[in-house]
Amino acid sequence: MRQSVSMGLVAGILGMGITSAEIKVSDALSLSGFIDMSATAGVPDVGPKSVTASFDQFELDFMYTFSDKLGAQVDVNSLGGGAVELEQAFLAYAAGPATLYLGKFLSSTGFEASEPTGLYQYSTSKTFLYGNYQNGAAVAYTVSPLISLYGAVVGSVWDGTDTDLKSPGYEAQVSLTPLEGLTAKLAYAADIDLAEDDGGDTGVSVLSNQSLVNVWVSYATGPVTVAGEVNYLMDWGLADEQGLGYLVMVNYQLTDKLGITGRYSAIKLDSMGAADNEVTVSPGYALSDAWFVLAEARYEPEAKNTTFAVESLISF
């Protein structure tokens, strides 16, 4: 599940989707974060093999509680290139069953997490086409313990640098938890009226309207978690294509420290002759409460490529 405002419907400080912080600086300020490193080997059916080892990401998250109603979160990270960037920064104001978010925050769409700490495996799926970090405002509303609603108006659903609300993006989501361990979410996201002149003589738009319907369901019982997801793409990309993406995942916790995940995902756009798909198997082991390692084997039949990965993830 995404580590985002959408997660704030069920957990976090003031509903902001913050995992429990391990470092408490003061009564008001807490810190959390992670260090992510990996090594991969690509083995195509034809062509040269590749082997890489990299520092993937360091992230530090600041959570500040002003009062029982008002809080803030600021996440900064450094990717493999070394540059430090502001990932998200927002205020959250809770008033009864509603929480208002202002600033830059993660899209509510999608099952798979945006951060490695929330993934069940190393890689993301073929249908990882969710919204990005967004500038704008959002409201989450808890109707009952079984139903929650979410809506946002943002500069762009997919472009985290867009702050222009003249041609905004929109998100809406309904979350259902009818049974213990069962979660279902239906979301719609769209960038509206994004057509712009390319600056030349043709008057061709650089980006047209683009929208996504995202539905996912997960069920956790005992050591087993299963999930399924469907993404329906409309006016997608510069070619204004229609498309369909889907995912099926099973995670099984063999022991308190050892688990294994299997996943199948695919994406099919109008221009594709066949669906682009993948099959992934990924065992993981917790060396400690803070240090997690996993291995992954991923096969892509259409690309005729197999990738092996090993990841070390330390969280705090």
Order of alpha helices (4+ residues) and beta strands (2+ residues): beta-beta-beta-beta-beta-beta-beta-beta-beta-beta-beta-beta-beta-beta-beta-beta-beta
